[in-house]
């Protein structure tokens, strides 16, 4: 076979094989029965979709704001030596709670005791000179009345008395200062609080210029937590505070699962941060069990308000699509007729992660689909599966202000708010 004939055969094969495949696909598509138009779930036959449902309930719902907060001590004091000297002893235990005025360190007092004695001796000497000058002044005044001495001599003696009075006053101040320096050799706690780690040991020379000081005291009972909330929540918070309401705040661990402490909102900052659109808020905690430590990161849940009789559904029932935010409501078809689902557009409100409130679109007692909704269409027949415990369904849809949001939820974002937007 010549080269020309071989090329012709190869070209025919390349053209005929795709053409045959295309013809087979067309033949099969025309042979398939067409779906019945207008029928729900076209192409699905009479097959029903198994779903799980939960009832629409009515109950209280806490309107909360979740944020990442930092624990801050009410007061912090770095205890430093106020005089230079040899540190004799440090009579405290690290981690203990100190009271105001408790002895924390003692500096060698001997040099300061000597200074006190010197000041006291100088005062006694000058006081004696003053007493003698006053006696002389009295004598000179008597002689002046007898015209025995010149008035200039009396004036000089009066000036000497005034000079010695100033000297004695200065000596008293120096004595007081020496006694004050002596008192500084006993280093006491300026505030009550938890003692940190000792920064210097006995036997070392301490100075007033030491940066680390001797020990740091932090007031942890009560203790504060500072966190930021979105600025659009500020009016609601301020209205509640002006009405005299006490807004509760709960502190959870980093995972948002373990409740560490419960407290109350203490104060609101005076300006909004324009870079983040948030405002700082401070909450106060009694911290009796010392579970909160300064500079600790915690997840804070601030209860802004409580809705008394809210319409509640599991958050899993909410769907999003072209109609908007909707749910599938199960309608019983009567005896011998399978239940069907109806697509219902709803208006969601605040939620707590597991449950969400519905402002419009549902009534208590209706059944909504919580599992299997991805296969549903409006009007399809469904088969309701046997009831099983469902997160966010049943009584668990009732709000519990002490329950944290799901781990890894709104707590992962700085100043995240679970209730400001409709639940997903």
HELIX and SHEET records of a PDB file:
HELIX    1   1 UNK A    3  UNK A   31  1                                  29    
HELIX    2   2 UNK A  110  UNK A  145  1                                  36    
HELIX    3   3 UNK A  151  UNK A  183  1                                  33    
HELIX    4   4 UNK A  231  UNK A  233  5                                   3    
HELIX    5   5 UNK A  234  UNK A  242  1                                   9    
HELIX    6   6 UNK A  315  UNK A  317  5                                   3    
HELIX    7   7 UNK A  373  UNK A  375  5                                   3    
HELIX    8   8 UNK A  394  UNK A  397  5                                   4    
HELIX    9   9 UNK A  410  UNK A  412  5                                   3    
SHEET    1   A 3 UNK A 367  UNK A 371  0                                        
SHEET    2   A 3 UNK A  49  UNK A  55 -1                                        
SHEET    3   A 3 UNK A 382  UNK A 384  1                                        
SHEET    1   B 8 UNK A 347  UNK A 351  0                                        
SHEET    2   B 8 UNK A 355  UNK A 360 -1                                        
SHEET    3   B 8 UNK A 297  UNK A 314 -1                                        
SHEET    4   B 8 UNK A  57  UNK A  73 -1                                        
SHEET    5   B 8 UNK A 223  UNK A 230 -1                                        
SHEET    6   B 8 UNK A 278  UNK A 285 -1                                        
SHEET    7   B 8 UNK A 259  UNK A 268 -1                                        
SHEET    8   B 8 UNK A 248  UNK A 252 -1                                        
SHEET    1   C 4 UNK A  76  UNK A  79  0                                        
SHEET    2   C 4 UNK A 215  UNK A 218 -1                                        
SHEET    3   C 4 UNK A 193  UNK A 195 -1                                        
SHEET    4   C 4 UNK A  97  UNK A  98 -1                                        
SHEET    1   D 4 UNK A 186  UNK A 188  0                                        
SHEET    2   D 4 UNK A 103  UNK A 107 -1                                        
SHEET    3   D 4 UNK A  85  UNK A  89 -1                                        
SHEET    4   D 4 UNK A 205  UNK A 206 -1                                        
SHEET    1   E 3 UNK A 319  UNK A 321  0                                        
SHEET    2   E 3 UNK A 324  UNK A 331 -1                                        
SHEET    3   E 3 UNK A 340  UNK A 345 -1                                        
END                                                                             
